[in-house]
Amino acid sequence: MSYTTRVTFLGTGTSQGIPMIGCKCPVCTSEDIRDNRLRSSVLVEHKGLSILIDAGPDFRQQLLRADISDLDAILLTHEHKDHTGGLDDVRAINYFSKKALPIYCEARVKKSLEQEYAYAFSEYRYPGAPQFDVRIIDAEPFVIGHDIAPVTITPIRVKHYTLPVLGFRIGDIAYITDANKIDEEEYSKLKNLDVLVINTVRKQRHISHFSLQEAIDVAQRIGAKNSYLTHLSHQIGTHAQLSTELPDGILAAYDTLVITTN
C-alpha cells in the first residue's frame, strides 16, 4: 500500500530568524513574505501520524499559523536553543489531549532538556507544567505509531561542527538540519528519496553548516527527486534571488510551503 506524505515547512530560518533584530539589509527589509523566516522546523504527516521535527522558540506561532492542534510525536535533532526553545508550549497539546507528548531524542539531549525545563521533570511538578514523555533514541531505526500502520524512523548521523546531530528519514523523505558533514556510511540511508531537505546558511564556508555549494553538492550526490534548502540566513540573499541561482531539482524552501509525495 502506498501512502501520501505531506510536509509543511513551519520555519526555514537560521537561529536568529529573518528579519534579524536590528538589521536593515535587503533581505530583512524585503516585502516578499517568503523572506520572513521563523526558526527551522517541519511537520511530516505520514500514515495518519503528525510528526514534528524540532520545536524552537517560534513553536507556538508556527502551530497557530498552520492551524495545528495536535501532534503524535516530536523528534529533536539536537539540543540547541533554536531547536528546543519552544517546548514549554507543549502544555496546550497536553491540555487538550490529556496526556504527555512523546519526544524522541538522544540521551545527551534529554540531559539538556532536564536543565532547561527542570520544572517539567521535577518530582513535584508544578500544576500546568508541560508533560514530556521523553523516549531515548540513538542512530538506530525506531518505530512509532499504531499497529495498523507503524512508521519507521531512520536517524541519519551528521556532524554540526563537532556536535553529533541527527537527521531523520520518514518514508521517502529525509530532513537534515544543522550539519556540515555526513559520514560515508550514512549515505546508504539516503537512497531513493523523493524529497531531501538540507541546511545551508550562506554562500560562504561556515564552521558548522553547509555552504550553499556544499549543500548543492550533497543534494546532487544523494539524488532525491527534489531537494529543498532550509535553515537559511539573511546572508544567502532573497528568496527570489536565490531561486535563480539553483540547479534543476533543488529549490529554496520557505515558511508555509507544503509539499506532498506518494
C-alpha positions in Angstrom: 0.0 0.0 0.0 1.3 3.5 -0.9 0.8 6.4 1.4 0.7 10.1 0.7 3.2 12.0 2.8 2.6 15.7 3.5 5.4 18.0 4.6 4.8 21.5 5.9 7.7 23.9 6.4 6.9 25.7 9.7 10.2 27.6 9.7 13.1 27.8 7.3 15.3 30.4 9.0 18.5 30.2 10.9 19.0 30.6 14.6 18.2 34.3 14.6 15.4 34.2 12.1 14.6 36.7 9.3 14.2 39.6 9.8 17.1 39.6 12.2 16.7 42.1 15.1 18.2 45.5 14.2 19.2 44.5 10.6 18.2 46.7 7.7 19.7 44.6 4.9 17.7 44.0 1.7 16.6 40.5 2.9 15.5 41.6 6.4 13.5 44.5 4.9 12.1 42.6 2.0 8.4 42.8 1.3 8.3 39.3 -0.1 6.6 37.1 2.5 8.9 34.3 1.6 11.8 36.2 3.1 10.2 36.2 6.6 11.6 33.1 8.1 11.0 31.6 11.6 13.4 29.2 13.2 13.7 25.9 11.3 11.0 23.2 11.9 9.0 20.9 9.8 5.8 18.9 10.2 5.6 15.5 8.5 2.2 13.8 8.1 2.7 10.1 7.2 0.4 7.1 7.7 -2.0 9.1 9.7 0.6 10.4 12.2 1.6 14.1 12.7 5.3 14.2 13.4 7.1 17.5 14.3 10.9 17.8 13.8 12.3 20.3 16.3 10.4 22.9 18.4 12.3 26.1 18.5 11.4 29.5 20.0 8.7 30.1 17.4 6.9 26.8 18.1 3.7 28.5 19.4 3.5 30.9 16.5 4.2 28.2 13.9 1.4 25.9 15.2 -1.1 28.7 15.3 -0.2 29.8 11.8 -0.6 26.3 10.4 -3.7 25.5 12.5 -2.0 22.6 14.1 -3.8 21.5 17.4 -2.3 18.0 18.0 0.9 16.1 17.5 1.7 12.4 17.7 5.4 12.9 18.4 8.3 15.4 18.3 11.7 14.4 17.0 14.6 16.5 18.2 17.7 16.7 16.1 19.9 18.2 18.9 19.8 20.4 21.9 20.5 23.9 20.6 18.0 26.5 21.7 16.7 27.3 18.2 15.6 23.7 18.0 14.2 23.1 21.5 13.3 26.6 22.9 9.6 26.3 22.3 8.9 23.1 24.2 7.1 24.8 27.1 4.2 25.4 24.7 3.6 21.6 24.6 1.4 22.4 27.6 -1.5 23.3 25.3 -1.3 20.0 23.5 -1.1 18.2 26.8 -4.2 20.1 28.0 -6.5 19.0 25.1 -5.1 15.5 24.6 -4.9 14.8 28.4 -1.6 13.0 28.0 2.1 13.6 27.8 3.6 14.2 24.4 6.2 11.7 23.1 9.5 13.4 22.5 12.3 11.4 20.8 15.8 12.5 21.4 19.3 11.3 22.3 20.3 10.8 25.9 22.6 13.9 25.7 19.7 16.0 24.5 17.4 14.8 27.3 20.0 15.9 29.9 19.9 19.4 28.3 16.1 19.4 28.5 16.2 18.4 32.1 18.3 21.5 32.8 16.3 23.9 30.5 13.0 22.7 31.7 13.8 21.5 35.2 10.2 22.3 36.3 8.8 19.8 33.8 11.0 17.0 35.2 10.7 17.8 38.9 9.4 15.1 41.3 6.8 17.7 42.5 5.8 19.1 39.1 4.1 22.4 39.2 0.5 22.2 38.0 0.3 23.2 34.4 3.9 22.5 33.6 4.5 20.7 30.2 4.3 17.0 30.2 7.1 15.3 28.3 7.2 11.6 27.5 10.9 11.5 26.6 12.0 8.4 24.7 15.7 7.9 24.2 16.9 7.1 20.7 20.3 6.7 19.0 21.3 6.3 15.4 19.4 3.1 15.0 15.9 3.0 13.3 12.9 3.0 15.6 9.2 2.7 15.2 6.4 5.0 16.3 2.6 4.9 15.9 0.0 2.2 15.9 0.0 -1.5 14.9 -2.1 -1.0 11.8 0.4 1.4 10.1 3.6 1.7 12.1 6.1 4.4 11.0 9.8 3.5 10.9 12.1 6.5 11.5 15.6 6.1 10.3 18.1 8.5 12.0 20.9 10.0 9.9 24.0 10.8 11.9 25.6 14.1 10.8 28.1 16.5 12.4 27.3 20.1 13.3 31.0 21.2 13.6 32.0 18.7 16.3 28.5 18.1 17.7 26.8 14.9 16.8 23.3 15.7 15.4 20.5 13.5 14.0 18.7 14.0 10.7 15.7 11.8 10.1 14.3 9.7 7.2 10.5 9.1 7.2 9.3 7.1 4.3 10.9 8.6 1.2 11.6 12.0 2.8 14.8 12.9 4.7 15.4 16.0 6.8 18.9 17.1 7.6 19.5 20.4 9.5 22.5 21.9 11.3 25.1 19.9 9.5 28.4 20.4 7.7 29.4 16.8 7.4 27.8 13.4 6.6 29.9 10.3 7.0 30.2 8.0 4.1 28.3 5.1 5.8 25.3 7.4 6.3 24.7 8.0 2.6 23.4 4.4 2.2 20.4 5.5 4.3 19.6 8.3 1.8 19.0 6.3 -1.3 15.8 6.5 -3.5 14.4 9.6 -1.8 11.5 11.6 -3.2 12.4 14.6 -1.1 15.6 15.7 0.7 15.6 18.8 3.0 19.1 20.0 3.7 20.5 23.0 5.5 22.6 25.9 4.3 23.0 29.3 5.9 25.0 31.3 3.3 27.2 31.1 0.2 30.5 31.3 2.0 32.0 28.5 4.0 30.7 28.1 7.6 32.1 26.4 10.6 29.1 24.3 11.4 26.7 24.4 8.4 26.9 23.5 4.7 27.7 26.4 2.5 25.3 26.8 -0.5 27.6 25.0 -2.9 28.3 22.2 -0.3 24.6 21.7 0.2 24.1 21.6 -3.6 26.9 19.0 -3.9 25.4 16.8 -1.2 21.9 17.1 -2.7 23.2 16.1 -6.1 25.1 13.2 -4.7 22.0 11.9 -2.9 19.9 12.4 -6.0 16.4 12.9 -4.5 13.7 13.7 -7.0 13.6 17.2 -5.4 15.8 18.8 -2.7 14.8 21.8 -0.6 17.2 24.2 1.2 16.3 25.3 4.7 17.9 27.0 7.8 18.6 30.0 5.6 20.1 33.2 6.9 19.8 36.7 5.6 23.4 36.3 4.2 22.1 34.0 1.4 20.0 36.6 -0.4 16.3 37.0 -1.0 14.2 34.0 -2.0 13.7 35.4 -5.5 17.4 35.9 -6.0 18.4 32.5 -4.5 15.9 30.7 -6.7 17.6 31.9 -9.9 20.9 30.5 -8.8 19.8 26.9 -8.0 20.2 24.0 -10.4 17.1 21.9 -11.5 15.7 19.8 -8.8 17.0 22.0 -5.9 14.7 24.6 -4.5 14.7 27.2 -1.7 12.1 26.3 0.9 10.1 29.0 2.6 7.7 29.2 5.6 4.3 27.7 5.0 5.4 25.8 1.9 3.6 22.4 1.7 4.7 19.5 -0.5 3.2 16.1 -0.9 4.6 12.8 -2.2 3.1 9.4 -2.9 
